[in-house]
């Protein structure tokens, strides 16, 4: 049918100033890079078939102002919202 659910979420680190940079980089890799790569991979096939859906599962952190302790996590979720809305056009 051509449906893809993007629900990967790495949030062991929330991206605060004191968080380990390796953990923050891993969160960015999963929440931004993997979502982008998988959307492109499945999206190409859907475009060729002229049919398909991608469902992004996110967090309210992507739409509400966050606090410093979740800054990077909230930014990755805002990216997911922007990506999904742009792909939907």
C-alpha positions in Angstrom: 0.0 0.0 0.0 2.9 2.4 0.4 2.8 3.5 4.0 5.7 4.3 6.2 5.7 5.1 9.9 8.6 7.2 11.2 8.7 6.9 14.9 12.3 6.6 15.8 13.2 8.7 18.8 16.4 9.0 20.7 16.0 10.9 23.8 18.4 9.4 26.4 20.0 12.9 26.3 17.7 15.9 26.0 20.4 18.3 24.7 21.0 20.4 27.7 24.2 22.4 28.1 25.7 19.8 30.5 24.8 16.7 28.4 27.4 14.5 26.9 28.1 15.6 23.3 28.3 12.0 22.0 24.7 11.4 23.3 23.5 14.7 21.8 25.1 13.8 18.5 23.4 10.3 18.6 20.0 12.0 19.3 20.5 14.3 16.3 21.5 11.3 14.1 18.3 9.4 15.0 15.8 12.2 15.2 16.9 14.2 12.2 19.3 12.2 9.9 17.5 8.9 10.1 14.0 10.4 9.6 15.3 12.3 6.6 17.0 9.4 5.0 14.1 7.0 5.5 11.6 9.5 4.2 13.7 10.0 1.1 14.1 6.2 0.6 10.4 5.4 1.0 9.2 8.7 -0.5 10.9 8.0 -3.8 8.9 4.7 -4.3 5.7 6.5 -3.2 6.3 9.3 -5.7 6.9 6.8 -8.5 3.6 4.9 -7.6 1.9 8.3 -7.1 0.6 6.9 -3.8 1.7 6.5 -0.3 1.8 8.0 3.2 4.5 8.8 5.7 3.3 9.2 9.3 5.7 11.1 11.6 5.3 10.4 15.3 6.7 13.3 17.3 6.4 15.2 20.6 4.8 18.3 21.9 8.4 19.5 22.4 8.5 20.3 18.7 5.7 22.8 18.8 5.9 24.3 22.3 8.7 26.5 23.6 11.1 24.3 25.4 13.2 24.9 28.4 17.0 24.8 28.3 17.3 21.2 29.5 15.5 19.9 26.4 16.7 22.5 23.9 18.3 20.2 21.3 15.6 17.5 21.7 12.9 20.1 21.1 14.8 21.4 18.0 15.0 17.9 16.5 11.3 17.5 17.0 10.6 20.9 15.4 12.7 19.7 12.4 10.5 16.6 12.1 7.4 18.7 12.0 8.8 21.0 9.4 10.0 18.1 7.3 6.6 16.3 7.4 4.7 19.5 6.5 7.0 20.2 3.6 6.8 16.7 2.2 3.0 16.8 2.4 2.8 19.7 -0.1 
